Amino acid sequence: MKMFVEPSAIYLYKQPVDFRKSINGLSAIVEAEMELPVFSGALFVFCNRQRDKVKALYWDKTGFCLWYKRLEKNKFKWPRKLNGSVLNLSPQQWQWLLEGLDITLMKGHQPLHFNSTI
């Protein structure tokens, strides 16, 4: 996804959302249910019950931006089985989700930590 700004964080709301909601309704979910500051510059990601549509909301210091994607075939691999109602995604995980990959299965190499014995 190409955006005009780099979000400070990316938060995914795991529960399906009524997609008749627009900026005001989604902002209310961010503040009341996700318990996050809607004016933080973070990207807030929502999906519908059929998992074929995604909305992303963010504040860009002058107003709200609402991004919308509808799949013509297939469904998004929405991470419903992970703990919690909100997930903090990396930009790479967000891209994987948009490309149809299951982010719960995508794991990179674990960082290693060594100590010198010298």
Sequence and secondary structure as in RCSB ss.txt:
>XXXX:A:sequence
MKMFVEPSAIYLYKQPVDFRKSINGLSAIVEAEMELPVFSGALFVFCNRQRDKVKALYWDKTGFCLWYKRLEKNK
FKWPRKLNGSVLNLSPQQWQWLLEGLDITLMKGHQPLHFNSTI
>XXXX:A:secstr
   SS  S EEEEEEE  TT  HHHHHHHHHHTS   TTSS EEEEE TTSSEEEEEEE SSSEEEEEEE SSS 
     SSSSSEEEE HHHHHHHHTT  TTT             
